[in-house]
Amino acid sequence: MGVRLMVVDDHRLLAEALASALKLRGHRVLAAAAPTAGAAELVVSRAPEVCLLGTAAPAEPGAFDPIVRIKRERPQVAVVVLGPVPSPRGIAAAFAAGASGYVRHDERIEGVERAMAKARAGEAAVAPQLLQGAFTDLLNPAAQPDDEGRRLLRMLTPREVEVLVRVAEGEDTRLIAAGMGIAPSTARTHVQRVLMKLGVGSRLEAAALAARTGLLDHAASHPPLPADPELDVD
């Protein structure tokens, strides 16, 4: 028996593609809509059995406010969140708001259908691997960005920090060498050491890691230290 449902996602193409796929599988799709900001009003007015609610940032404050209103005004509607691999906070926030399930955006259509059926039946619809991952994160919390940034900063010499800053600003080897007054071969050596110490394979990855962990902010707040001269000569 098909499910009477609505698909709401900030990405209209995703919402429409999922809605079309579910229609082909015998479900009655009342609407496929975007953005999620108007999801609550739409769901309340149409009263589906299940609402598939997409979100790109499940840990963001207010991400699940539409669910709160839906459950307050239409408590019989089961809401299943479609989102990225969530943090424990993301899963907790979804269920705290009243969601009946959480499914990854890249889940196969069969998995989405199973979640819909369980949610309609009043059961919690969360893949075991997502729960396992959440519990693992809770039991073994990852370092906070600030802590990680400081740890990485301690791994680098002052010269390497300067190189990383220049890499993050988009400078190539020639510009790094000119700006630091060193030979291009020395600049290349510094860059390779930075990549190796950070455990990344490219300059782009290094820049992204530095930004994500706050390493560059920590570097900017520390006065420059004397350069390590051993690599400043060919």
C-alpha positions as CSV (number, residue, x, y, z in Angstrom):
1,M,0.0,0.0,0.0
2,G,1.4,3.4,-1.0
3,V,2.2,6.2,1.4
4,R,0.6,9.6,1.1
5,L,3.5,11.9,1.5
6,M,5.2,15.2,0.8
7,V,8.8,15.9,-0.1
8,V,10.3,19.2,1.0
9,D,13.9,20.2,0.4
10,D,15.8,23.5,-0.2
11,H,17.1,21.9,-3.4
12,R,14.0,21.8,-5.7
13,L,15.6,19.4,-8.2
14,L,16.3,16.9,-5.4
15,A,12.8,17.2,-4.1
16,E,11.3,16.7,-7.5
17,A,13.5,13.8,-8.5
18,L,12.7,12.0,-5.2
19,A,9.0,12.7,-5.6
20,S,9.0,11.3,-9.2
21,A,10.9,8.2,-8.1
22,L,8.4,7.6,-5.3
23,K,5.4,8.2,-7.6
24,L,6.7,5.5,-9.9
25,R,6.8,3.1,-7.0
26,G,3.2,3.6,-6.2
27,H,3.2,6.3,-3.6
28,R,0.9,9.3,-3.6
29,V,3.0,12.4,-3.5
30,L,0.9,15.5,-2.6
31,A,3.7,18.0,-3.2
32,A,7.4,18.4,-3.8
33,A,8.5,21.8,-2.5
34,A,11.3,24.2,-1.7
35,P,12.4,25.9,0.3
36,T,12.0,24.2,3.7
37,A,11.3,27.6,5.3
38,G,7.7,27.2,4.2
39,A,7.5,23.5,4.9
40,A,5.5,23.7,8.1
41,E,2.6,25.7,6.6
42,L,2.5,23.5,3.5
43,V,2.5,20.2,5.5
44,V,-0.1,21.5,8.0
45,S,-2.4,22.5,5.2
46,R,-2.1,19.2,3.2
47,A,-1.7,16.8,6.2
48,P,0.2,13.9,4.5
49,E,0.9,10.7,6.3
50,V,4.7,11.2,6.0
51,C,6.8,14.3,5.3
52,L,10.3,13.8,3.9
53,L,12.1,16.9,5.1
54,G,15.5,17.6,3.5
55,T,18.3,19.6,5.3
56,A,21.9,20.3,4.4
57,A,22.9,21.4,7.9
58,P,21.2,19.2,10.6
59,A,23.3,20.7,13.4
60,E,22.5,24.3,12.6
61,P,20.2,26.1,15.2
62,G,16.7,26.2,13.9
63,A,17.1,23.5,11.3
64,F,14.2,21.5,12.7
65,D,11.9,24.4,13.7
66,P,9.4,23.3,10.9
67,I,9.2,19.9,12.5
68,V,8.2,21.4,15.9
69,R,5.3,23.3,14.3
70,I,4.2,20.3,12.2
71,K,4.1,18.0,15.3
72,R,2.3,20.7,17.3
73,E,-0.4,21.3,14.7
74,R,-0.5,17.9,12.9
75,P,0.8,15.4,15.4
76,Q,-0.3,12.5,13.2
77,V,2.2,13.4,10.5
78,A,5.4,11.4,10.7
79,V,8.4,13.5,9.7
80,V,11.5,11.7,8.3
81,V,14.6,13.9,7.9
82,L,16.8,13.6,4.8
83,G,20.3,14.9,5.4
84,P,24.0,14.3,5.3
85,V,25.9,12.0,7.6
86,P,24.8,13.5,10.9
87,S,26.7,14.3,14.1
88,P,25.2,13.0,17.3
89,R,23.9,16.5,17.9
90,G,22.2,16.4,14.5
91,I,20.4,13.2,15.2
92,A,19.4,14.3,18.7
93,A,18.1,17.6,17.5
94,A,16.0,15.9,14.8
95,F,14.3,13.6,17.3
96,A,14.0,16.2,20.0
97,A,12.0,18.3,17.5
98,G,9.7,15.4,16.9
99,A,11.1,13.6,13.9
100,S,10.3,10.0,13.4
101,G,13.4,9.1,11.4
102,Y,16.6,10.2,9.8
103,V,17.8,9.0,6.4
104,R,21.0,9.9,4.6
105,H,20.6,11.9,1.4
106,D,22.4,9.2,-0.6
107,E,20.3,6.4,0.7
108,R,18.8,4.1,-1.9
109,I,15.2,4.5,-2.7
110,E,14.4,1.2,-1.0
111,G,15.9,2.5,2.2
112,V,13.8,5.7,2.0
113,E,10.7,3.6,1.5
114,R,11.5,1.4,4.5
115,A,12.0,4.6,6.6
116,M,8.6,5.9,5.4
117,A,6.8,2.7,6.3
118,K,8.4,2.5,9.8
119,A,7.6,6.1,10.5
120,R,4.0,5.8,9.4
121,A,3.7,2.8,11.7
122,G,4.9,4.8,14.6
123,E,8.4,3.3,14.8
124,A,11.8,5.1,14.8
125,A,13.4,5.0,11.4
126,V,17.1,5.3,11.7
127,A,19.7,3.1,10.0
128,P,21.7,1.0,12.5
129,Q,25.0,2.3,11.1
130,L,23.9,5.9,11.7
131,L,23.1,5.1,15.3
132,Q,26.4,3.2,15.7
133,G,28.3,6.1,14.3
134,A,26.5,8.5,16.6
135,F,27.3,6.4,19.7
136,T,30.9,6.1,18.6
137,D,31.2,9.8,18.3
138,L,29.6,10.3,21.7
139,L,31.9,7.8,23.4
140,N,35.0,9.0,21.5
141,P,34.5,12.6,20.9
142,A,36.7,14.2,18.2
143,A,38.9,17.1,19.1
144,Q,37.2,20.4,18.9
145,P,38.4,22.6,16.0
146,D,40.2,25.0,18.3
147,D,42.0,22.1,20.0
148,E,42.8,20.5,16.7
149,G,44.1,23.8,15.3
150,R,46.5,24.3,18.2
151,R,47.7,20.7,17.9
152,L,48.5,21.1,14.2
153,L,50.2,24.5,14.8
154,R,52.6,22.9,17.3
155,M,53.6,20.4,14.6
156,L,54.8,23.1,12.2
157,T,57.9,25.2,12.4
158,P,57.5,29.0,12.1
159,R,58.7,28.8,8.5
160,E,56.2,26.1,7.7
161,V,53.4,28.1,9.3
162,E,54.3,31.0,7.0
163,V,54.3,28.7,4.0
164,L,50.9,27.3,5.0
165,V,49.5,30.8,5.3
166,R,50.7,31.7,1.8
167,V,49.4,28.4,0.4
168,A,46.0,29.2,1.9
169,E,46.1,32.6,0.2
170,G,46.6,30.8,-3.1
171,E,50.3,31.6,-3.7
172,D,52.2,29.2,-6.0
173,T,55.7,28.0,-5.4
174,R,57.2,31.0,-7.3
175,L,55.3,33.6,-5.2
176,I,56.0,31.8,-2.0
177,A,59.7,31.8,-2.8
178,A,59.7,35.5,-3.7
179,G,57.7,36.5,-0.7
180,M,59.9,34.7,1.7
181,G,63.2,35.5,0.0
182,I,64.1,31.8,-0.5
183,A,64.8,29.6,-3.5
184,P,61.9,27.9,-5.3
185,S,63.4,24.5,-4.5
186,T,63.4,25.5,-0.8
187,A,59.8,26.7,-1.0
188,R,58.8,23.4,-2.6
189,T,60.5,21.5,0.2
190,H,58.7,23.5,2.8
191,V,55.4,22.9,1.1
192,Q,56.0,19.1,0.9
193,R,56.9,19.1,4.6
194,V,53.7,21.0,5.5
195,L,51.6,18.5,3.5
196,M,53.3,15.6,5.1
197,K,52.9,16.9,8.7
198,L,49.2,17.7,8.1
199,G,48.6,14.3,6.5
200,V,47.0,15.7,3.3
201,G,47.8,15.1,-0.3
202,S,47.4,18.6,-1.9
203,R,47.7,22.3,-1.2
204,L,43.9,22.6,-1.5
205,E,43.4,20.0,1.2
206,A,46.0,21.7,3.4
207,A,44.2,25.1,3.0
208,A,40.8,23.5,3.8
209,L,42.1,21.8,6.9
210,A,43.8,24.9,8.1
211,A,40.6,26.9,7.7
212,R,38.3,24.2,9.2
213,T,40.4,23.7,12.4
214,G,41.1,27.4,13.0
215,L,44.9,26.9,12.5
216,L,45.3,30.1,10.5
217,D,43.5,32.1,13.2
218,H,45.9,30.7,15.9
219,A,48.9,31.4,13.7
220,A,47.7,35.0,13.2
221,S,47.4,35.5,17.0
222,H,51.0,34.3,17.7
223,P,53.9,36.7,17.0
224,P,56.3,35.3,14.4
225,L,59.1,33.3,15.8
226,P,62.7,33.2,14.5
227,A,62.9,31.3,11.2
228,D,64.4,27.9,11.1
229,P,67.4,28.5,8.8
230,E,68.3,25.0,7.8
231,L,66.1,25.0,4.8
232,D,66.6,28.6,3.6
233,V,69.5,27.7,1.5
234,D,69.8,25.4,-1.5
